[in-house]
Amino acid sequence: MIRLKHKAMITALGMAFLSATSISVVGQEPIRPKLFVAPNEPLGKAQGAVPGRVAWVHSPGVAQWDGLSGLWVEDRWNDQEKADAMIRETIALVGGRTDAAKGWAAMFRDFNKRHGKGSRKYRKGEKIAVKLNMNNAITHHDTIDLNSSPFVTLALVRSLVNDGGVRPADIIVCEPSRAITDSIYDKIHREFPEVVFIDNIGGNGRQKCEYYAKRITYSVDNGKMARGIAKCIADADYVINSALLKTHSGPGVTLTGKNWYGATDIALQWRKNAHNNVSQDKRHGKPGYKTFVDFISHPDMGGKCLLFLIDGTYGSRDVNGAPHPKWQKEPFCNDWACSIIASQDALAADAVAMDIIIGEWPEFGSLNYCDEYLREAATIPDPPSGTIYKRRQTN
């Protein structure tokens, strides 16, 4: 696996990806998760201002929590200046330009051209929803559990306003299925009081999320899966999918594909929700329909996403709890991942992040066939499962 510090990773991906190549050795036995796609087998058609480009920016020192004292979200454990610089560099690289202002302009032009609006930038009054991953937050109180970083989120909003020329009032920071914690709200609201916040519970300056019912028609009978979509996502002109770099029991990883699940009208208590066709088949690797593909292709979700961003400033081997453990392999070397991965191409972003996770923890059992949703999406209209995916959903 190629690791690039402070540079863009150029991939022949897009609605495409490359499979992981890293292995781990315990004694003399190499450990490799079973995957559907072999290394260096690009699939699909690349998207973006620079088609298929994935930027991986690594900045040691942006995350410094000692793993013991207080909460990782405290100012003393994080470097806001480094987070700001990482986001600006990420935007410039994804857009294929020399600075963040030109990077945002290139991304907006590419997005609007692909959506039949002409090669133009953001216009005043157009709404941009930033979909966070606050899966471990059900109140507004800060928690030790890993959720979206206050520092990365503030850096993203700062760049949208200061580099992208976006009005603060046109930015919606949202987490329809969970709560936005105080560390995120306070940092951004203090600097940009016109930014709108929407979460599952409302109150304390946040609006309570509303939903369009039955907005999703799944490609197969998906049982009790949620079918409503948050209005703040569906009504936005652009969406930024701001996910986390984590493993997950079942699907193996939780990246931008799974982050869309939180844009649906699921219950605050996760045990009340259905998770049909989310996990890969860990026994046989038999191709099958995957819910994530319907999220990625939905015109109100993946279809209107301007940027796929994966926050790996901490990263974790566990879906729940505090960030843990520190990352051991190069270039991390017993430090937090201190990384941001981003692309305008959904599958390319997840593929590179997946490679990074596999390279660090190949022994994690649920990684077997974790690339199935990527292969399914990249090979439409003829995916290996034979599923006829509904690329345009019923409103």
Secondary structure, DSSP 4 states (H G I P E B T S, - for coil): ----SSEEEE-S-SS---B----EEETTEEE----SS-BT---S---TTTTTEEEEEE-TTSB---SSSS-TTSGGGB-HHHHHHHHHHHHHHHHTSSSHHHHHHHHHHHHHHHTTS-S----TT--EEEE---TT-SSSS--SS--S-HHHHHHHHHHHHHTT---GGGEEEEETTS---HHHHHHHHHH-TT-EEEESS-BTTBEEP-EETT----SS--TT----EEHHHHT-SEEEEEEEEEEETTTEEESHHHHGGGGB---SSGGGS--TT-S--TTT------HHHHHHH-TTTGGGEEEEEEEEEEEESSSSSS----B-STTTSSB---EEEEESSHHHHHHHHHHHHHHH-TT-GGGTTTTHHHHHHHTTTS-TT-----SS---
